[in-house]
């Protein structure tokens, strides 16, 4: 009984933390970062599990559990310095601490939504064997989670916009900067889903390259053939 009494408040605190992430509660920056890393790792483990419970499948799952948090945190870190400069240029430097707290909250929402979509990813893997289909489905899950996170982020930006309307335009700028970096980072960090017949590797041999050039080339070839 004593164990139950001591463990229940801990469980309640964890649930309350996740609830506060979604509702915009007054969580510390450290707690938001911890939730973001935990949920991103959980979804990454599921994302890389298409190979099933095999040596290669478990290895890919572990790699993806590391790489999804890397994708989100590195993309965020790369975009933040230039965003700080733009906030300074627009005379909004005094609000930047609140801006960062709000952006990290949006990132936490993104990962919580991703983690909640993990069962659908497992169901897709159990129902279909197509590697391309798995890539498209995982992309759709990221898009859905991003859409949800952006909706929450816009709502939480309202107090900042109420202080100064220029925050509205800088929020748009942040979304553009973040997506631009995240697409390139996703290309560099691939694979997140192990391709059938290929050895599981943390990075592909041809990791470095320009995602936009390759995407544009593929689109051009598709249109001209």
N, C-alpha and C positions, 0 to 999 in steps of 0.2 A: 504493500500500500504506500509505503514511504517513497518507493521509487516512482510509482505512478504520480504521486503528488508533485515530485520534483521535476518529472519529465513533461507533464502536461503544460506547465507554463512555457517551457522551451518550445514545444510544438506550437503553442498559441502565438509566441513571439515570431516564429518563422512564418506562419500563415499571415500574421498581421503585417510582416515586412513585405510579403508578396502583394498583399492587398493594398498597402500604401504605395507600392511602386505603380500599380495600375490607377490608383485614385489620386496620386500626386501628394501623398502624405509627406510630413517633415522628416524624411530619412536623411541620415548623414551621407556625405559623398562616398565614404568608405563602404557603407552598407550597400549603396546602389551599385558600386563597382563590383562588390562581391557577388551580388545577385546576378549581375550581367555576366560575369565570368562563369558562374556555376550553370546558369541556364544555357549559355552558348555552348559550353562543353557537353552538356547533356544532349542538346540537339545535334551537335557534331558527331557524337558517338552513334546516334541513330542514323544520321545521314550516311556515315561510312559503313553501315552494317548490311549493305545490299548483298555482300558475299556470303552472308550467313555465318553460322558458328563453325568456322574453319580457321586454320592458322592465318591464312591470308586475310580472311574477313575480319577477324579480331584485330589484326595488325592495322588494317585500313581504318577500322572504327576508332582505334586509339589515336591514330594520326589525325583523323578528322576532329576528334574531341579536342585536340590541341590547336588545330588550324582555324576552326570557326571563331574561337575567342581571339586568335591572332588577327584574323581578317577584320573583325569589328574594332578592336582596340588600336591596331596600327593605322587603319583608315581614319579613325577619329583623331589619333595623335598627329598624323600628317596634315590633316586639314585645320587643326586648331591654331597653329601659329599665324597662318595667313588670315584666319578669321579674326584673331586678336588685332592684327594690323588694320583690317577693315573697320572693326568696331572703334578703334582709336581714331581713324581718319574721319569717321562719321560722328565723332564726338560722344561716343557711347562707352568709353573705357570704364567709367565709374560703375557701369552695370555689368561688367564682364564676369565677375564672380557669380552673379545670379544667372547669367547666360550659360556659363559652363555647368552649373548645377542643373539647370533645366535641360541642357543637351544630354548630360549623362543620364538624367531621368528618362529621356526619350530612348536612349540606347538600352536602358534596362527594360523598358516596356517592349522593345523590339525582341529582346532575347526571351522574355517571359512568354510572349506570344509564340515565338519559334518553338520553345519547349512544349507549349500546349498543343502544337501541331505535330509533334513527334509521333503520336499514335497513328495519325493518318499516313505518315511516311512509312511506318512499319507495315501498315495495311497495304499500301501500294506495292512495297517490295514483295509481300507475300502473295499478291494477286497477279503481278506482271513481272516478266523477266527481261524486258527491254532495257538496255543500258541508256539509250537515248531518251526513252520514256522516263527513266529515273532522273535523268538530268533535267528534263523539262518540268517534271513534277517538283523537284527540289527548288528549281528556280521560281516556280509558282508559289511555293511556301514562303520563300524569302520575300517575294513581291507582296504577298498578303500581309506578312508580318511588318514589312516596311510601311505599307499603307496604313495599317493600324497605328503604328508608332508615330507616323507623321500627323495623323489626326489628333492623337493625344498631345504631341509636341505643339501643334498650333494652338490647342486649347490652353496649354500651360504658358504659352508665350503672350497671352493676352495681357497680363499685368505689365509685362515689359513694354508691349506696344502701347498700353495706356499711358505709360511714362513718356514714351517718345515714339512717334509713328514710324521713325526710321528703322526700328527693330523689325517691322514687317518685311521690309525689303532685304534686310540682312538675313532673316530666316530663310528666304528664298535662295539667297546666295549660299548659305550653309548647305542646304539640300543639294544644290548643284555641285558644290565642291566635294561634299561627302560621297555622293554617288559616283562622280568622276573618278575619285581615288579608289573607292571600293571595287569598282568594276576591274580596274587594273590590278588591284591586289588579289582579287579572286582568280585572275588569270595566272598571276605569279605563284600563288599558293596551291594551285590545282595539282593533283586531283583530290576532290573531296569524296568522290564516289569511285571506287576501284573499277577500272575497265576490265571486262572479261578477257582473259588470255594474256594480260600484261602483269609483270611483277609489281607488287605493291611497293611504292617508293614514297618518301615524304615529299620530295619535289620531283617534277618531271625533268628529264634531261634537257629539254628545251624550254625551261620555265621562263627565262627572261625573254621578253618580247613586248610588242605593243598590242594590247588587246583590241584597240580601236582600229589599228591598221588591219589586223587579221579579220576582225568582224566585217570591216568595210570591203576587204578583198573577197570574203565569202559571199557577201551580199551582191557584189558586182558580178562574180562568177555565176551566181544563181540567176541574175537578171539577164545576162548575156548568152547563156547556154540554152 
